[in-house]
């Protein structure tokens, strides 16, 4: 018998251990990624959260596309928003009517908001606090400036092409609420435009999500926002 004859090649089957290793690595990577996202979501929900600016209502302080960092601990432990603070708040019930939520859509937007790729779910706004509870806000004095409690308000943050307000008003901020306005007054829907709504255009303090601390993206616009008391 010719033993030197070439034996027919057998079909090669994949090494089952290799498939197990690949699947194991994928599972570990998925667990690590999921854990990281969970930690980031917990951090953003309790401490600080990136936020994408969707409009020009706060220009030139904040421009569309800016990513800002919102400090969610700023008003915990008895601290309250102050005049000049730039805040993020939920406008439901004051600026917008309550609507039915979309749980899946909210989840997707929450995940995107963790890294500042999307606005958080809900009717969230970014505005500057111009008046706090008990303040009388009036537009305008003989020089065109807002008056707060009878004194002219210096507002160096207003968009250079704008006046403090084209809309005349005279109102007192109720207890537990805030009067808020955009820095780009001619391009901002704010407390002035909701005077006929519940609360007279003011926002409940407990609807404030946090204080804007700084612009974190793009790099060329890195800046501390801080507060301008006026």
Buried (B, 14 or more C-beta within 10 A) or exposed (E): EEEEEEEEEEEEEEEEEEEEEEEEEEEEEEEEEEEEEEEBBEEBBEEBBBBBBBBBBBBEBBBEEBBBBBBBEBBEEEEBBBBBBBBBBBBBBBBBEEEEEEEEEEEEBBBBBBBBEBBBBBBBBBBBBBBBBEBBBBBBBEEEBBBBEEEBBEBEBBBEEBBBBEEEBEBBBBEEBBBBBBBBBBBBBBBBBBEEBEBBBBBBBEBBBBBBBBBBBEEEBEEEBEBBEB
